[in-house]
């Protein structure tokens, strides 16, 4: 039988979960949590972290921390997130990246648990913006406020918005992610990087919650060799690329090749000497860089 890493890469998440049920190995438990997340079993993943946190964080503290907070905040468990933050802050020093991440997380928990008052919109205003308005500042305000409204009240206009050529592509992506988060179970049209495609949001993985995403982040952090600036730049580029290409399956390339590519691009931007790179990975890096640089800036 394949080992757990191979099974995980082949997306055999149910089998990984079954095989790790009684394991006390940190890697096995982390793969188990990641598999549960990949299957959208978020409550079970949180239960797993609660039971085996000490085991997993002994070897994967930063990776577990990031996954743990995303799960808690996605479920609006703000009190639990504060408790988790206190726990991680009291661990022995992990890395500069972990310190900065926890500092940012403290602010994020406050912001998300006590959001600033924002303008409310009538459904007529929302429909007009989604269907007709081209001002990116107004679109930005409306598209990020939609999570506060019942999706059924603006779904027809959002479907139009997702195919509009005259709005920034990232805003269309944010609209699609909103449907993914709501598990909207209907085939719709979406204007993607490759033109109009038909997708069912309920069948798409959330872009920043998949096991593949976690693995690329892990490898980028590893390959950056404790260079915080390089790590942050490469991770930022990775996030930009996801938004620019979603829902295209970027993981047809291996996680290792993707990590190599983003480290390569980040080094070129930071004027860091780049070591030799496999020709296929270099080609991938150039394609990724072209896509990122081809996406226009959002001018609000």
Wavefront OBJ file of the C-alpha trace (Angstrom):
o trace
v 0.000 0.000 0.000
v 1.120 3.565 -0.636
v 2.517 5.485 2.317
v 0.468 8.271 3.903
v 2.216 11.080 2.005
v 1.413 9.418 -1.297
v -2.173 8.726 -0.300
v -2.545 12.344 0.763
v -1.107 13.601 -2.530
v -3.552 11.315 -4.366
v -6.378 12.929 -2.341
v -7.253 9.626 -0.666
v -8.339 11.599 2.388
v -10.809 9.054 3.748
v -8.137 6.382 3.689
v -5.600 8.671 5.405
v -8.148 9.330 8.149
v -8.805 5.622 8.594
v -5.121 4.680 8.717
v -4.200 7.373 11.251
v -7.018 6.723 13.696
v -4.829 5.334 16.485
v -1.460 6.818 15.515
v 0.540 8.946 17.940
v 2.981 10.178 15.285
v 2.876 14.001 14.844
v 3.019 13.807 11.059
v 0.239 11.224 10.911
v -1.994 13.361 13.146
v -1.282 16.483 11.074
v -2.101 14.644 7.848
v -5.294 13.453 9.514
v -6.320 17.012 10.430
v -5.441 18.246 6.933
v -7.490 15.421 5.409
v -10.507 16.332 7.538
v -10.189 19.953 6.412
v -9.922 18.850 2.782
v -13.214 16.987 3.198
v -14.772 20.106 4.779
v -15.174 18.262 8.092
v -14.199 21.365 10.026
v -15.796 20.441 13.356
v -14.050 17.079 13.346
v -10.759 18.785 12.461
v -11.146 21.122 15.441
v -11.932 18.169 17.713
v -8.811 16.430 16.428
v -6.669 19.499 17.164
v -8.109 19.768 20.667
v -7.263 16.137 21.438
v -3.832 15.954 19.842
v -2.587 19.543 19.840
v 0.456 18.853 22.010
v 1.543 15.960 19.799
v 1.151 17.821 16.499
v 2.626 21.158 17.566
v 5.736 19.426 18.890
v 6.807 19.014 15.258
v 4.536 21.285 13.201
v 3.783 24.310 15.420
v 3.529 26.985 12.722
v 1.581 24.848 10.263
v -0.856 23.762 12.953
v -1.221 27.306 14.240
v -2.202 28.644 10.805
v -4.656 25.835 10.160
v -6.145 26.110 13.660
v -6.833 29.853 13.444
v -8.350 29.651 9.966
v -10.745 26.978 11.196
v -11.714 28.946 14.307
v -12.219 32.242 12.492
v -14.117 30.636 9.616
v -16.616 29.409 12.222
v -16.536 32.761 14.088
v -15.268 31.091 17.254
v -13.592 34.263 18.472
v -13.379 33.385 22.176
v -11.799 30.060 21.272
v -9.387 31.887 18.949
v -8.295 34.145 21.839
v -7.694 31.092 24.019
v -5.712 29.436 21.218
v -3.637 32.581 20.740
v -2.786 32.671 24.437
v -1.720 29.017 24.201
v 0.546 29.556 21.187
v 2.074 32.729 22.649
v 3.148 30.740 25.699
v 4.928 28.052 23.698
v 8.733 28.138 23.490
v 10.063 30.359 20.671
v 9.204 28.883 17.270
v 10.438 31.366 14.671
v 10.274 35.031 13.717
v 7.558 34.177 11.225
v 5.472 32.615 13.988
v 5.958 35.682 16.193
v 4.798 38.005 13.417
v 1.905 35.727 12.540
v 0.659 35.721 16.148
v 0.981 39.493 16.342
v -1.082 39.874 13.167
v -3.570 37.294 14.396
v -4.186 39.255 17.599
v -5.297 42.240 15.480
v -7.304 40.059 13.118
v -9.275 38.444 15.952
v -10.220 41.898 17.270
v -11.172 43.173 13.821
v -13.283 40.151 12.914
v -14.994 39.861 16.287
v -15.835 43.585 16.393
v -16.159 44.670 12.762
v -16.340 48.391 12.156
v -19.686 49.782 11.212
v -20.117 49.876 7.464
v -22.625 51.182 5.028
v -25.719 49.089 4.477
v -27.196 48.732 1.019
v -30.699 48.165 -0.249
v -31.106 45.173 -2.531
v -31.822 47.538 -5.411
v -28.452 49.202 -4.784
v -26.696 45.837 -4.601
v -28.322 44.666 -7.832
v -27.337 47.893 -9.606
v -23.706 47.648 -8.499
v -23.396 43.972 -9.394
v -24.971 44.411 -12.810
v -23.878 47.867 -13.970
v -21.417 49.854 -11.831
v -17.756 49.903 -12.959
v -16.248 52.067 -10.199
v -13.864 49.665 -8.455
v -14.117 51.428 -5.104
v -17.904 51.027 -5.004
v -17.686 47.434 -6.241
v -15.138 46.662 -3.532
v -17.414 48.009 -0.784
v -20.412 46.056 -2.017
v -18.734 42.757 -2.887
v -17.117 42.489 0.562
v -20.379 43.358 2.307
v -22.416 40.631 0.605
v -21.567 38.066 3.293
v -23.825 40.060 5.636
v -26.891 39.566 3.412
v -29.033 36.593 2.462
v -27.506 35.226 -0.723
v -30.926 34.431 -2.201
v -31.753 38.128 -2.381
v -28.964 38.994 -4.820
v -28.030 35.692 -6.462
v -29.390 36.576 -9.916
v -27.381 39.796 -10.009
v -24.274 38.039 -8.691
v -24.526 35.499 -11.520
v -24.430 38.411 -13.973
v -21.501 39.963 -12.094
v -19.465 36.748 -12.381
v -19.482 37.008 -16.179
v -18.837 40.744 -16.555
v -15.721 41.699 -18.507
v -15.750 45.303 -17.254
v -14.907 44.566 -13.610
v -11.592 43.551 -12.079
v -11.063 39.764 -12.330
v -10.199 39.506 -8.631
v -13.625 40.900 -7.718
v -15.259 38.205 -9.849
v -13.156 35.649 -7.968
v -14.260 37.047 -4.596
v -17.859 36.720 -5.783
v -17.291 33.077 -6.696
v -15.607 32.371 -3.346
v -18.686 33.802 -1.637
v -20.792 31.155 -3.402
v -18.252 28.463 -2.478
v -18.433 29.500 1.184
v -22.238 29.311 0.991
v -22.026 25.897 -0.713
v -24.281 27.179 -3.505
v -25.287 23.986 -5.296
v -26.020 24.969 -8.871
v -24.007 25.073 -12.086
v -23.204 28.664 -13.032
v -21.127 30.530 -15.597
v -17.912 32.206 -14.464
v -15.543 34.389 -16.476
v -12.182 32.910 -15.522
v -8.615 33.286 -16.700
v -9.476 30.791 -19.448
v -12.740 32.424 -20.502
v -16.279 31.407 -19.542
v -16.386 28.136 -17.625
v -19.236 26.270 -15.962
v -18.703 25.498 -12.285
v -20.713 24.271 -9.329
v -19.515 26.253 -6.282
v -20.667 23.523 -3.879
v -18.202 21.135 -5.534
v -15.200 23.469 -5.393
v -12.657 23.492 -2.565
v -12.317 26.840 -0.756
v -9.075 28.227 -2.210
v -7.237 28.733 1.090
v -8.464 25.705 3.019
v -7.297 22.746 0.945
v -4.625 20.247 1.858
v -2.742 21.193 -1.312
v -2.683 24.838 -0.239
v -1.345 23.906 3.195
v 1.367 21.733 1.698
v 2.627 24.429 -0.683
v 2.707 26.922 2.211
v 4.654 24.413 4.290
v 7.207 23.836 1.539
v 7.598 27.555 0.800
v 8.320 28.167 4.486
v 10.802 25.290 4.514
v 12.589 26.344 1.322
v 12.846 29.987 2.429
v 15.315 28.749 5.048
v 14.144 31.056 7.880
v 14.325 34.203 5.721
v 11.152 35.957 6.921
v 11.033 38.515 4.097
v 11.487 35.820 1.472
v 8.836 33.647 3.131
v 6.285 36.452 3.312
v 6.940 37.565 -0.277
v 6.640 34.043 -1.669
v 3.456 33.347 0.319
v 1.971 36.666 -0.809
v 2.724 35.806 -4.445
v 1.156 32.385 -3.938
v -2.023 33.977 -2.559
v -2.136 36.453 -5.465
v -1.739 33.636 -7.976
v -4.587 31.676 -6.386
v -6.947 34.654 -6.651
v -5.807 35.330 -10.226
v -6.435 31.751 -11.386
v -9.232 30.302 -9.198
v -11.005 27.935 -9.856
v -8.355 26.577 -12.243
v -6.636 23.550 -10.686
v -3.120 24.874 -10.138
v -2.172 21.714 -8.246
v -1.729 19.682 -11.398
v 1.833 20.798 -10.769
v 3.387 19.187 -7.718
v 3.501 21.077 -4.431
v 7.297 20.932 -4.570
v 7.421 22.494 -8.047
v 4.983 25.230 -7.028
v 7.014 26.034 -3.917
v 10.224 26.146 -5.961
v 8.552 28.488 -8.444
v 7.297 30.968 -5.840
v 10.637 31.010 -4.030
v 12.319 31.648 -7.397
v 9.980 34.553 -8.231
v 10.245 36.046 -4.739
v 14.046 35.962 -4.917
v 13.981 37.733 -8.273
v 11.802 40.498 -6.816
v 14.022 40.820 -3.729
v 17.253 40.772 -5.765
v 18.409 37.638 -3.973
v 20.804 35.419 -5.885
v 18.864 32.551 -7.421
v 20.389 29.105 -7.423
v 19.951 26.815 -10.401
v 16.415 25.604 -11.008
v 15.068 22.638 -12.920
v 13.998 23.736 -16.409
v 10.402 22.625 -15.878
v 10.177 24.499 -12.567
v 11.745 27.568 -14.170
v 9.180 27.419 -16.974
v 6.420 27.118 -14.381
v 7.839 30.109 -12.482
v 7.894 32.231 -15.634
v 4.286 31.306 -16.445
v 3.170 32.145 -12.904
v 5.032 35.455 -12.961
v 3.433 36.338 -16.295
v -0.071 35.692 -14.926
v 0.540 37.699 -11.743
v 2.040 40.630 -13.621
v -0.695 40.517 -16.282
v -3.443 41.005 -13.701
v -4.164 44.738 -13.512
v -3.840 46.625 -10.250
v -7.042 47.340 -8.351
v -7.470 51.110 -8.391
v -9.983 52.189 -5.779
l 1 2 3 4 5 6 7 8 9 10 11 12 13 14 15 16 17 18 19 20 21 22 23 24 25 26 27 28 29 30 31 32 33 34 35 36 37 38 39 40 41 42 43 44 45 46 47 48 49 50 51 52 53 54 55 56 57 58 59 60 61 62 63 64 65 66 67 68 69 70 71 72 73 74 75 76 77 78 79 80 81 82 83 84 85 86 87 88 89 90 91 92 93 94 95 96 97 98 99 100 101 102 103 104 105 106 107 108 109 110 111 112 113 114 115 116 117 118 119 120 121 122 123 124 125 126 127 128 129 130 131 132 133 134 135 136 137 138 139 140 141 142 143 144 145 146 147 148 149 150 151 152 153 154 155 156 157 158 159 160 161 162 163 164 165 166 167 168 169 170 171 172 173 174 175 176 177 178 179 180 181 182 183 184 185 186 187 188 189 190 191 192 193 194 195 196 197 198 199 200 201 202 203 204 205 206 207 208 209 210 211 212 213 214 215 216 217 218 219 220 221 222 223 224 225 226 227 228 229 230 231 232 233 234 235 236 237 238 239 240 241 242 243 244 245 246 247 248 249 250 251 252 253 254 255 256 257 258 259 260 261 262 263 264 265 266 267 268 269 270 271 272 273 274 275 276 277 278 279 280 281 282 283 284 285 286 287 288 289 290 291 292 293 294 295 296 297 298 299 300
